Amino acid sequence: MIHQDRSGAPHNDGMSLVGANHVRVGSELLLNSDRLRGARVGVVCNHASIDRTFRHVVDALAEADGVRLAAIFGPQHGFRSNVQDNMVESAHGHDPARRVPVYSLYSETREPTADMLRTVDILVIDLQDIGARIYTFIYTMAHCLRAAARHGVPVVVCDRPNPIGGVQVEGASLVRGFESFVGQFPIPMRHGMTIGELAALFNEHFGIGASLEIVRMEGWHRALYADQIGVPWVMPSPNMPTLDTAIVYPGTVLFEGTLLSEGRGTTRPFELVGAPGIDADRFAAAMHALELPGVFFRPAAFEPTFQKHAQRACGGCQIHVVDRDAFRPVLTGVALIQMFRRFDPAAFAWRPPPYEYEREKPPIDILAGSDRLRRQIESDAPLDELIGAWREDEDAFARLRRPYLLY
């Protein structure tokens, strides 16, 4: 059965749609048109920029009749997504097979320079977002729109599915003054939009003003998740290995603002969470007592191979989502942080700056989008109080995004 959420978008009520849809992503439709004929094209992409046949957008552009591939631009982790760690810049390079420069937009610059755009007539953006405000790819896109507006280069954004669906909106919106490279605009943590829809929102509502065209997908609707669309899953970044990771990420990414482990250095980042000295069985039982919707907390012990608590035994849980429609990732992530703090208040600590080019504000504040969540957790505010504080933002954003929804 299909319901309507507060945004007016359709909502799937538990019915499996696996195998029911075969989505054609924007890049496939763009390359089957004459839109780029005669143009020198720059493309912003990484290794996940493929279509349903695994064909990469760079290969398609290089082979297209009448199109000259002029430059490749890579986001965080690099064009080939070969830089494992976060907050490690990528170097510029050269693609020997295609004989074009490869520019890093996670380097001394996050924005294409005039020199980088000098040989580009059209800038194509084909990046796979994962549905959370914090994911840097959408801000790489915003920086590209700004640079293109400044230098008079038209932009074509090839739309891709939001892998965790386009129905639910959850969490507080970012507050002005807390902008960073993991949050540039006042949107909620889980925005429920595609990257093409976000491009229109950023460009029009937030006033970037680039010459923008969005190539819509065919066959996608808002209730679909990434395993229901017929497009292969290629991990968008090194610590986003599966759809399961993406589903929990809008909540457990907040662990990056703490000294708790978010599971980096394991095979299940953002699904495994924990810290040294935590009794996993007791912790999981305490989480189950909260009766959070759509989730099972399995007691888990793990030893990260790198990042926080590397080579140390951690106790905590693995997050298993048992009902996607009911599950609330942001609520769950906040509840987990609160519980870890209650279990070992003496050992609990917020991660100090710097974080993602922000050197003064606490990382948890730029991740949460304000200092409110940190202050609420420090005062041990009940979960109901936190959720109540989000609702106004969620409702306001549901209204704001409506004119920009394409599906």
C-alpha positions as CSV (number, residue, x, y, z in Angstrom):
1,M,0.0,0.0,0.0
2,I,1.2,3.5,-0.8
3,H,0.7,6.3,1.8
4,Q,1.6,10.0,1.8
5,D,4.2,11.4,4.2
6,R,4.2,15.0,5.4
7,S,6.0,16.1,2.2
8,G,3.2,14.7,0.1
9,A,5.5,12.1,-1.4
10,P,4.5,8.4,-1.8
11,H,5.5,6.0,1.0
12,N,5.8,2.3,0.7
13,D,4.2,0.3,3.5
14,G,6.5,-2.7,3.8
15,M,5.8,-4.2,0.4
16,S,8.9,-5.6,-1.2
17,L,9.8,-3.9,-4.5
18,V,12.9,-5.9,-5.2
19,G,13.3,-6.6,-8.9
20,A,10.2,-4.4,-9.7
21,N,12.2,-1.4,-11.1
22,H,15.0,-0.9,-13.6
23,V,16.2,2.6,-13.2
24,R,18.0,4.5,-15.9
25,V,20.3,7.0,-14.3
26,G,20.8,10.5,-15.6
27,S,24.2,9.8,-17.1
28,E,22.8,7.0,-19.3
29,L,20.1,9.3,-20.6
30,L,22.5,12.2,-21.2
31,L,24.9,10.1,-23.2
32,N,22.1,8.7,-25.3
33,S,21.3,12.3,-26.4
34,D,23.0,14.9,-28.5
35,R,23.2,17.4,-25.6
36,L,27.0,17.3,-25.4
37,R,27.8,17.1,-29.1
38,G,30.6,19.5,-30.1
39,A,31.5,20.4,-26.5
40,R,34.6,20.1,-24.4
41,V,33.4,18.3,-21.3
42,G,34.7,18.3,-17.8
43,V,33.2,15.6,-15.5
44,V,33.0,15.5,-11.7
45,C,32.8,11.8,-10.7
46,N,34.4,8.9,-9.0
47,H,34.5,5.1,-9.3
48,A,30.8,4.8,-8.4
49,S,29.7,6.9,-11.4
50,I,28.4,3.9,-13.4
51,D,25.1,3.0,-15.1
52,R,23.1,-0.2,-14.8
53,T,25.5,-2.0,-17.1
54,F,28.6,-1.0,-15.0
55,R,29.7,1.4,-17.7
56,H,31.5,4.3,-16.2
57,V,30.6,7.9,-17.2
58,V,34.2,8.7,-18.1
59,D,34.4,5.8,-20.5
60,A,31.0,6.8,-22.0
61,L,32.1,10.4,-22.5
62,A,35.5,9.4,-24.0
63,E,33.7,7.2,-26.6
64,A,30.8,9.5,-27.4
65,D,30.7,10.8,-30.9
66,G,31.4,14.6,-31.2
67,V,32.3,15.0,-27.6
68,R,35.8,15.8,-26.3
69,L,36.6,14.7,-22.7
70,A,38.6,17.7,-21.4
71,A,39.1,17.1,-17.7
72,I,38.2,14.9,-14.8
73,F,37.4,16.2,-11.3
74,G,37.4,13.9,-8.2
75,P,35.6,14.5,-4.9
76,Q,36.8,13.5,-1.4
77,H,38.8,10.1,-1.5
78,G,39.8,10.8,-5.1
79,F,38.5,10.2,-8.6
80,R,39.3,6.5,-8.1
81,S,38.2,6.5,-4.4
82,N,41.6,5.1,-3.5
83,V,42.3,7.3,-0.4
84,Q,41.0,5.2,2.4
85,D,41.0,7.7,5.3
86,N,38.7,10.7,5.6
87,M,40.3,14.1,5.9
88,V,43.3,13.1,3.8
89,E,43.6,15.2,0.7
90,S,44.1,13.8,-2.8
91,A,46.7,14.9,-5.3
92,H,46.0,16.2,-8.8
93,G,47.1,13.8,-11.5
94,H,46.8,12.8,-15.1
95,D,44.8,10.0,-16.8
96,P,47.2,8.3,-19.2
97,A,44.6,6.3,-21.0
98,R,42.4,9.3,-21.8
99,R,45.2,11.9,-21.8
100,V,43.3,14.4,-19.7
101,P,44.1,16.1,-16.4
102,V,42.6,14.7,-13.2
103,Y,41.9,17.5,-10.7
104,S,41.3,16.9,-7.0
105,L,38.5,18.9,-5.4
106,Y,39.6,17.7,-2.0
107,S,43.0,19.3,-2.0
108,E,44.3,22.8,-1.6
109,T,41.1,23.8,-3.3
110,R,37.5,22.4,-2.9
111,E,36.4,24.4,-5.9
112,P,37.4,24.3,-9.6
113,T,39.7,27.1,-10.4
114,A,39.6,29.3,-13.5
115,D,42.6,27.5,-14.9
116,M,40.9,24.1,-14.3
117,L,37.8,25.2,-16.2
118,R,39.8,27.0,-19.0
119,T,39.3,24.1,-21.5
120,V,35.8,23.2,-20.3
121,D,32.6,24.2,-22.2
122,I,30.2,22.1,-20.1
123,L,30.7,20.7,-16.6
124,V,28.9,17.4,-16.0
125,I,28.4,16.2,-12.4
126,D,27.7,12.5,-11.8
127,L,28.2,11.7,-8.2
128,Q,26.4,9.1,-6.0
129,D,25.1,10.8,-2.8
130,I,23.9,8.7,0.2
131,G,21.1,10.8,1.6
132,A,22.7,12.5,4.6
133,R,23.5,16.2,5.0
134,I,27.0,15.4,6.1
135,Y,28.2,13.6,3.0
136,T,30.8,15.9,1.3
137,F,29.9,15.0,-2.3
138,I,26.9,17.3,-2.3
139,Y,29.1,20.3,-1.2
140,T,31.7,19.5,-3.9
141,M,28.7,19.9,-6.2
142,A,27.8,23.2,-4.6
143,H,31.3,24.4,-5.0
144,C,31.3,23.4,-8.6
145,L,28.0,25.3,-9.1
146,R,29.6,28.4,-7.6
147,A,32.7,28.2,-9.7
148,A,30.7,27.6,-12.8
149,A,28.5,30.6,-12.1
150,R,31.6,32.8,-11.6
151,H,33.3,31.6,-14.8
152,G,30.3,31.3,-17.0
153,V,30.4,27.5,-17.5
154,P,27.0,25.7,-17.8
155,V,26.5,22.7,-15.5
156,V,24.6,19.5,-16.2
157,V,23.9,17.3,-13.1
158,C,23.1,13.7,-13.9
159,D,20.6,12.6,-11.4
160,R,21.0,9.4,-9.3
161,P,18.8,7.7,-6.8
162,N,18.9,8.5,-3.1
163,P,19.9,5.0,-2.0
164,I,17.9,5.3,1.3
165,G,14.8,6.5,-0.4
166,G,13.3,9.9,-0.9
167,V,10.4,9.8,1.5
168,Q,11.7,10.3,5.1
169,V,13.0,13.6,6.4
170,E,14.7,13.4,9.9
171,G,16.7,15.5,12.2
172,A,17.4,19.1,13.0
173,S,18.4,21.5,10.3
174,L,21.8,23.2,10.3
175,V,21.9,26.6,12.0
176,R,23.5,29.5,10.4
177,G,27.0,30.0,11.8
178,F,27.8,26.3,11.8
179,E,28.5,25.9,8.1
180,S,31.4,23.7,7.1
181,F,32.5,21.3,4.4
182,V,30.1,18.7,5.9
183,G,27.2,21.2,6.0
184,Q,26.7,24.3,4.0
185,F,23.0,24.8,4.0
186,P,20.1,24.6,6.6
187,I,18.8,21.2,5.7
188,P,18.0,18.3,8.0
189,M,20.4,15.4,8.6
190,R,18.3,13.0,6.4
191,H,17.0,15.2,3.6
192,G,15.2,12.6,1.4
193,M,16.3,14.2,-1.9
194,T,18.2,13.1,-4.9
195,I,21.5,14.9,-5.9
196,G,19.7,16.5,-8.8
197,E,16.9,17.8,-6.6
198,L,19.5,19.1,-4.1
199,A,21.3,20.8,-7.0
200,A,18.2,22.8,-7.9
201,L,17.5,23.6,-4.2
202,F,21.1,24.9,-3.7
203,N,21.2,26.8,-7.0
204,E,17.8,28.4,-6.8
205,H,16.6,28.7,-3.2
206,F,20.1,29.3,-1.7
207,G,21.0,31.6,-4.5
208,I,24.1,30.1,-6.2
209,G,22.8,31.1,-9.6
210,A,24.7,28.8,-12.0
211,S,23.4,27.9,-15.5
212,L,22.0,24.5,-14.4
213,E,20.4,21.6,-16.2
214,I,19.3,18.4,-14.4
215,V,19.0,15.1,-16.4
216,R,16.2,13.3,-14.6
217,M,16.2,9.5,-14.1
218,E,13.7,7.1,-15.6
219,G,12.0,4.5,-13.5
220,W,12.8,5.8,-10.0
221,H,10.2,6.8,-7.4
222,R,10.7,8.0,-3.9
223,A,9.9,4.8,-2.0
224,L,12.7,2.8,-3.6
225,Y,16.0,1.9,-1.9
226,A,19.2,1.1,-3.7
227,D,18.6,-2.7,-3.8
228,Q,15.3,-2.2,-5.6
229,I,16.4,-0.3,-8.7
230,G,18.4,-2.6,-10.9
231,V,21.5,-0.4,-10.7
232,P,24.6,-2.1,-9.2
233,W,25.8,-1.0,-5.8
234,V,29.4,0.4,-6.0
235,M,30.5,1.8,-2.6
236,P,30.5,5.6,-3.1
237,S,33.4,6.0,-0.7
238,P,35.8,3.5,1.1
239,N,33.8,3.4,4.3
240,M,30.4,3.1,2.7
241,P,30.6,-0.6,1.7
242,T,27.0,-1.6,1.6
243,L,23.4,-0.2,1.5
244,D,23.1,-1.3,5.1
245,T,25.9,1.2,5.9
246,A,24.1,4.0,4.1
247,I,20.8,3.3,5.9
248,V,22.4,3.8,9.4
249,Y,24.9,6.5,8.4
250,P,22.7,9.6,9.0
251,G,22.7,8.7,12.7
252,T,26.0,6.9,13.4
253,V,28.0,9.5,11.5
254,L,27.6,11.6,14.6
255,F,30.0,9.2,16.3
256,E,32.8,11.0,14.3
257,G,32.2,13.9,16.7
258,T,33.1,11.7,19.7
259,L,36.0,9.5,20.8
260,L,33.7,6.4,20.5
261,S,34.5,4.1,17.6
262,E,32.1,4.4,14.6
263,G,33.5,1.1,13.3
264,R,36.1,2.5,11.0
265,G,38.8,0.0,10.7
266,T,36.3,-2.9,10.6
267,T,34.4,-4.4,7.7
268,R,31.1,-2.8,9.0
269,P,31.8,0.9,9.5
270,F,28.9,2.9,11.0
271,E,27.0,-0.4,11.7
272,L,29.4,-1.5,14.5
273,V,29.8,1.1,17.3
274,G,31.6,0.8,20.6
275,A,34.4,1.7,22.9
276,P,36.9,-0.1,25.2
277,G,35.6,-1.2,28.5
278,I,31.9,-1.5,27.5
279,D,30.1,-4.8,28.3
280,A,28.4,-5.6,25.0
281,D,25.6,-7.7,26.4
282,R,24.6,-5.2,29.0
283,F,24.8,-2.3,26.5
284,A,22.7,-4.1,23.9
285,A,20.1,-4.9,26.5
286,A,19.9,-1.3,27.6
287,M,19.4,-0.2,24.0
288,H,16.6,-2.7,23.5
289,A,14.9,-1.3,26.6
290,L,14.4,2.0,24.8
291,E,12.1,0.2,22.3
292,L,13.4,2.2,19.3
293,P,11.5,1.4,16.1
294,G,12.7,-0.9,13.3
295,V,16.1,-1.9,14.8
296,F,17.8,-4.7,16.6
297,F,21.0,-4.2,18.6
298,R,23.1,-7.3,18.5
299,P,25.9,-7.4,21.2
300,A,29.2,-7.1,19.5
301,A,32.9,-7.0,20.3
302,F,35.4,-5.8,17.7
303,E,38.9,-4.5,17.3
304,P,39.4,-1.7,14.7
305,T,42.5,-2.1,12.6
306,F,42.9,1.6,12.1
307,Q,41.4,5.0,13.3
308,K,40.0,5.4,16.8
309,H,41.0,2.6,19.3
310,A,43.0,0.7,16.7
311,Q,44.2,-2.7,17.9
312,R,42.1,-2.3,21.1
313,A,39.1,-4.5,22.0
314,C,35.8,-2.5,21.9
315,G,32.4,-3.5,23.2
316,G,29.1,-2.2,21.9
317,C,26.7,-3.5,19.2
318,Q,26.0,-4.0,15.6
319,I,22.9,-2.1,14.3
320,H,20.6,-4.4,12.4
321,V,17.7,-2.6,10.6
322,V,14.7,-4.9,10.6
323,D,12.1,-2.4,9.3
324,R,13.3,0.3,6.9
325,D,10.0,2.2,7.0
326,A,10.0,2.4,10.8
327,F,13.7,2.9,11.4
328,R,14.8,6.4,12.4
329,P,18.6,6.5,11.9
330,V,19.2,10.0,13.5
331,L,17.1,9.1,16.6
332,T,19.0,5.8,16.8
333,G,22.4,7.4,16.5
334,V,21.7,10.0,19.2
335,A,20.3,7.3,21.5
336,L,23.4,5.3,21.1
337,I,25.7,8.2,22.0
338,Q,23.6,9.0,25.0
339,M,23.7,5.4,26.2
340,F,27.5,5.1,25.8
341,R,27.9,8.3,27.9
342,R,25.7,6.9,30.6
343,F,27.6,3.6,30.6
344,D,31.0,5.2,31.1
345,P,30.7,9.0,31.8
346,A,34.3,9.3,33.0
347,A,35.6,7.8,29.7
348,F,33.2,9.5,27.3
349,A,34.6,12.5,25.5
350,W,33.8,14.7,22.5
351,R,36.3,14.7,19.7
352,P,38.4,17.8,19.6
353,P,39.0,19.9,16.5
354,P,40.2,20.1,13.8
355,Y,37.6,18.3,11.6
356,E,37.0,18.7,7.9
357,Y,38.8,22.1,7.6
358,E,37.0,23.5,10.7
359,R,39.7,24.3,13.4
360,E,37.7,25.9,16.2
361,K,34.2,24.5,16.6
362,P,33.8,21.0,18.2
363,P,33.3,18.4,15.5
364,I,30.0,17.2,17.0
365,D,28.6,20.8,16.6
366,I,29.4,21.0,12.9
367,L,28.1,17.4,12.4
368,A,24.9,18.1,14.3
369,G,24.6,21.5,12.6
370,S,24.5,23.5,15.9
371,D,25.7,23.2,19.5
372,R,22.2,22.3,20.7
373,L,22.5,18.5,20.4
374,R,25.8,18.5,22.4
375,R,24.3,20.6,25.1
376,Q,21.2,18.4,25.3
377,I,23.3,15.2,25.6
378,E,25.5,16.8,28.2
379,S,22.4,17.7,30.2
380,D,21.0,14.1,29.8
381,A,17.9,15.4,28.1
382,P,15.3,12.7,27.4
383,L,15.0,11.5,23.8
384,D,11.4,12.9,23.5
385,E,12.8,16.3,24.1
386,L,15.4,15.9,21.3
387,I,12.8,14.6,18.9
388,G,10.4,17.4,19.7
389,A,13.1,19.9,18.9
390,W,13.5,18.4,15.4
391,R,9.9,18.3,14.4
392,E,9.6,22.0,13.5
393,D,12.7,21.7,11.3
394,E,11.5,18.5,9.6
395,D,8.1,20.0,8.8
396,A,9.6,23.3,7.5
397,F,12.0,21.4,5.3
398,A,9.3,19.1,3.9
399,R,7.5,22.3,2.7
400,L,10.7,23.9,1.5
401,R,11.8,20.9,-0.6
402,R,8.4,20.3,-2.3
403,P,8.8,22.5,-5.3
404,Y,12.2,20.9,-6.0
405,L,11.0,17.3,-6.0
406,L,11.3,15.7,-9.5
407,Y,9.7,12.3,-8.8
